[in-house]
């Protein structure tokens, strides 16, 4: 078993919605709503080119507002219809409503937790030097050939970006309208977990981001339960679910990666809880015992799982 420990990237390398990490989506939002949670929602929607509030002007990236207007409603509808099976179908709906209720909130929160946990964190930089090519995260971490995704980052050029899936596959001459995002279709390449990076006239990006190309047939891994729900340092954690590979599973937490974890039955994975999961676990000697949630995701050749958490005792 190989374990990699990571350190969090600085503020300029984090997704927009993580700037508002303290904002919780705890209430229903609709036309006319105001608040910082509206701004956080707009930032979240702007991550994915399929759900952007606006491509320029008010509501666009960097110009999000605290007002839930018609543009935000349209973006919410696009989000609901993109995740139709998880948001609309359970509610008996076939088209989006633009109403940010409990079902839509649950999906947004799940995606936020996924991106927070599986986004790369190998750099300790606190700023991106001007012109440096950086890949932060894709709009999703798995999908079949032909799926349109968006890479967020910095230092992209207008027309000559080459997006690599490992060293052997590439999408050439990808365009970026703002130097911070590139939308493109996944090429027809074999299924598997690929390092995702970009090269252009300015240089080559980091290779910490990843994408799993699926076959569109084999079910992606699913986590049903993580236990115990509260664990001490070095305690064995059991993950129950489905779609785990006999070998080659990767367990990702917010700051750690466990590689090549086997699953004898395809439904169980074991690993050790460690305080190094957390960026800082230093507490005063006289402080009360505390615990913090650790989100867990599984990555293998079939895709990326949903997230589940347990509390790590400090």
C-alpha positions in Angstrom: 0.0 0.0 0.0 1.4 3.4 -1.0 0.2 6.6 0.8 0.8 10.1 -0.5 0.3 13.0 1.9 -0.5 16.4 0.3 -0.6 20.0 1.5 -3.5 22.3 0.5 -2.9 24.7 -2.3 -3.1 28.5 -1.6 -6.1 30.6 -2.1 -5.4 31.4 -5.7 -5.3 27.7 -6.6 -8.7 26.8 -5.1 -12.0 26.5 -6.8 -14.2 29.6 -6.6 -16.8 28.0 -4.3 -14.1 27.2 -1.8 -13.6 30.9 -1.1 -17.0 30.7 0.4 -16.4 27.4 2.3 -18.1 28.9 5.4 -21.3 29.5 3.5 -23.8 26.6 3.9 -26.7 26.0 1.6 -29.3 25.6 4.4 -32.3 27.4 2.9 -34.5 27.4 -0.1 -33.6 30.0 -2.7 -35.8 31.4 -5.6 -36.4 34.5 -7.6 -35.8 37.6 -5.5 -33.7 35.9 -2.8 -30.6 37.8 -1.5 -27.7 36.7 0.5 -24.1 35.4 0.5 -25.5 31.9 -0.1 -26.8 33.2 -3.5 -23.3 34.5 -4.3 -21.8 31.1 -3.3 -24.4 29.3 -5.5 -23.5 31.5 -8.5 -19.8 30.8 -8.0 -20.6 27.1 -7.9 -22.7 27.2 -11.0 -20.0 29.1 -12.9 -17.5 26.3 -12.4 -19.2 24.2 -15.1 -19.7 25.7 -18.5 -22.9 23.8 -18.8 -24.5 25.8 -15.9 -22.9 29.2 -16.0 -25.0 32.1 -14.8 -23.5 34.5 -17.4 -20.6 34.4 -19.8 -19.8 38.1 -19.3 -21.0 41.0 -17.2 -23.1 40.7 -14.0 -23.2 37.1 -12.7 -20.2 35.9 -14.8 -17.0 34.5 -13.2 -15.6 37.0 -10.8 -18.7 39.2 -11.0 -21.1 37.0 -9.0 -23.8 38.8 -6.9 -26.0 38.2 -3.9 -29.2 38.5 -5.9 -31.1 35.5 -7.3 -32.4 36.9 -10.6 -33.6 35.4 -13.9 -30.1 34.5 -14.9 -29.5 32.5 -11.7 -32.8 30.8 -12.2 -31.9 29.7 -15.7 -28.5 28.4 -14.5 -30.3 26.4 -11.7 -32.6 24.9 -14.4 -29.6 23.9 -16.5 -28.0 22.3 -13.4 -31.3 20.4 -12.5 -31.6 19.1 -16.0 -27.9 18.1 -16.2 -28.4 16.0 -13.0 -32.0 15.0 -13.9 -31.8 11.4 -12.6 -30.7 12.6 -9.1 -32.6 15.9 -8.8 -35.8 15.8 -11.0 -36.7 12.2 -11.4 -37.0 11.5 -7.6 -39.4 14.5 -7.4 -41.5 13.3 -10.3 -40.3 16.1 -12.6 -39.1 16.0 -16.2 -37.9 19.6 -16.6 -36.1 22.0 -14.3 -38.0 24.5 -12.2 -35.2 26.9 -11.2 -36.3 26.5 -7.6 -33.3 25.8 -5.3 -35.0 23.4 -3.0 -33.9 20.4 -0.9 -33.2 18.0 -3.8 -31.1 20.5 -5.7 -29.3 21.6 -2.5 -28.4 18.0 -1.7 -26.8 17.5 -5.2 -24.9 20.8 -5.0 -23.5 19.9 -1.5 -22.5 16.4 -2.7 -20.6 17.8 -5.7 -19.0 20.4 -3.4 -17.8 17.7 -1.1 -16.5 15.6 -4.0 -14.5 18.5 -5.5 -13.1 19.5 -2.1 -12.0 16.0 -1.4 -10.6 14.8 -4.8 -9.2 18.1 -6.1 -5.4 18.0 -6.3 -3.4 19.6 -3.6 0.3 18.9 -4.3 1.5 22.5 -4.4 2.1 24.7 -1.4 2.2 27.8 -3.5 0.1 30.7 -2.4 0.0 32.5 -5.7 0.2 31.7 -9.4 3.0 33.5 -11.2 1.8 35.5 -14.2 1.8 33.3 -17.3 2.3 30.0 -15.4 0.1 27.2 -16.7 -1.9 25.6 -13.9 -4.6 22.9 -14.0 -6.8 23.1 -10.9 -9.7 20.8 -11.4 -12.1 19.5 -14.1 -15.9 20.1 -13.8 -16.3 16.4 -13.2 -13.8 13.6 -12.6 -15.1 10.8 -14.8 -17.1 10.3 -18.0 -17.2 8.4 -21.2 -15.8 9.5 -24.6 -17.8 12.4 -26.0 -18.6 13.9 -22.7 -18.1 17.7 -22.6 -16.1 18.9 -19.5 -14.4 22.1 -18.4 -11.0 22.4 -16.9 -10.4 25.4 -14.6 -7.0 26.8 -14.0 -4.7 29.6 -15.1 -2.3 30.5 -17.9 -4.3 29.1 -20.7 -3.9 30.7 -24.2 -6.7 31.6 -26.6 -6.2 28.9 -29.2 -3.1 26.6 -28.9 -3.8 24.6 -25.7 -3.1 20.9 -25.9 -4.9 18.8 -23.2 -3.1 15.6 -22.4 -4.6 12.4 -20.9 -1.4 10.8 -19.7 1.4 11.0 -22.2 -0.3 9.0 -25.0 -3.5 10.9 -25.8 -4.3 14.5 -26.4 -6.9 17.1 -27.5 -5.1 19.7 -29.7 -5.8 23.3 -30.3 -8.3 23.7 -27.5 -9.6 27.2 -26.9 -9.9 29.3 -23.8 -11.9 32.6 -23.9 -10.7 33.8 -20.5 -7.4 32.1 -19.9 -8.9 30.3 -16.9 -11.1 27.6 -18.4 -11.2 25.3 -21.3 -14.2 23.3 -22.4 -13.8 20.3 -24.7 -15.0 16.8 -25.4 -13.4 13.7 -23.9 -11.6 11.9 -26.8 -12.2 8.3 -27.9 -9.5 6.7 -25.8 -9.4 3.4 -23.7 -11.0 3.5 -20.3 -8.8 4.2 -17.3 -7.4 6.7 -14.9 -5.4 9.4 -16.7 -3.2 12.3 -15.5 -4.8 15.5 -16.9 -2.5 18.3 -17.9 -2.1 21.1 -20.4 0.7 22.4 -22.6 0.8 25.6 -24.6 3.2 28.3 -25.7 3.7 29.4 -22.1 4.8 25.9 -20.9 3.5 22.8 -19.3 1.1 22.6 -16.3 1.3 20.5 -13.2 0.2 16.8 -13.6 -1.7 16.4 -10.3 -5.2 16.6 -11.7 -6.8 13.4 -13.1 -9.7 12.1 -15.1 -11.2 8.6 -15.4 -12.4 7.7 -18.8 -15.3 5.2 -18.4 -16.9 2.9 -21.0 -20.4 4.1 -20.2 -21.4 0.5 -19.4 -19.6 -0.7 -16.3 -21.1 0.9 -13.1 -18.8 3.4 -11.4 -17.8 2.7 -7.8 -20.4 3.5 -5.1 -19.8 4.0 -1.3 -22.7 2.9 0.8 -21.2 3.1 4.2 -18.0 4.1 6.0 -17.4 2.8 9.5 -17.0 3.3 12.3 -18.6 6.7 12.1 -16.2 8.1 14.7 -12.6 6.8 14.6 -9.3 7.3 16.5 -6.0 7.8 14.9 -4.7 4.6 13.3 -8.0 2.8 13.6 -9.1 0.6 10.7 -11.8 2.1 8.6 -14.1 -0.2 6.6 -15.7 1.1 3.3 -18.7 -0.9 2.1 -20.1 -0.4 -1.4 -20.0 -1.8 -4.9 -17.9 -1.5 -8.1 -14.5 -1.8 -6.3 -11.7 -3.4 -8.3 -9.9 -6.5 -7.1 -6.8 -4.3 -7.2 -5.9 -0.7 -8.1 -8.4 1.1 -6.0 -7.4 4.6 -4.9 -8.9 6.0 -1.6 -8.8 9.8 -1.6 -9.4 12.1 1.4 -8.9 15.8 1.4 -5.2 15.7 1.9 -4.1 12.0 1.5 -4.2 9.4 -1.2 -4.0 5.6 -0.5 -3.0 3.8 -3.7 -3.4 0.3 -4.9 -5.9 -0.9 -2.3 -7.3 -4.4 -3.0 -10.9 -5.5 -2.6 -11.3 -9.2 -2.3 -15.0 -9.2 -2.8 -15.5 -6.0 -4.9 -17.6 -4.5 -2.1 -15.2 -3.9 0.8 -12.1 -1.8 1.3 -9.9 -1.3 4.4 -7.5 1.5 5.4 -6.1 3.2 8.5 -7.4 6.5 9.8 -4.5 8.9 10.3 -4.4 12.4 11.7 -2.3 13.4 8.7 -5.6 13.4 6.8 -6.0 16.9 8.2 -3.9 19.9 7.3 -3.5 20.8 11.0 -4.4 18.8 14.0 -2.5 20.8 16.6 -4.7 21.6 19.6 -3.8 23.2 23.0 -2.9 20.7 25.7 -5.9 21.8 27.9 -8.4 21.9 25.1 -11.4 19.5 25.0 -11.3 16.5 22.7 -12.6 17.3 19.3 -13.3 15.6 16.0 -13.4 16.7 12.4 -15.2 15.1 9.4 -13.0 13.3 6.8 -14.6 12.8 3.4 -13.7 9.7 1.5 -13.9 8.9 -2.3 -12.9 5.9 -4.3 -11.2 6.1 -7.7 -10.5 3.2 -9.9 -10.6 2.4 -13.7 -14.4 2.3 -13.6 -14.8 5.9 -12.4 -15.1 8.0 -9.2 -17.5 7.2 -6.4 -19.8 9.4 -4.4 -18.4 10.8 -1.1 -19.0 9.6 2.5 -17.5 10.9 5.7 -16.5 9.8 9.1 -15.3 11.8 12.1 -11.7 11.6 13.1 -10.9 12.1 16.8 -8.2 14.7 17.5 
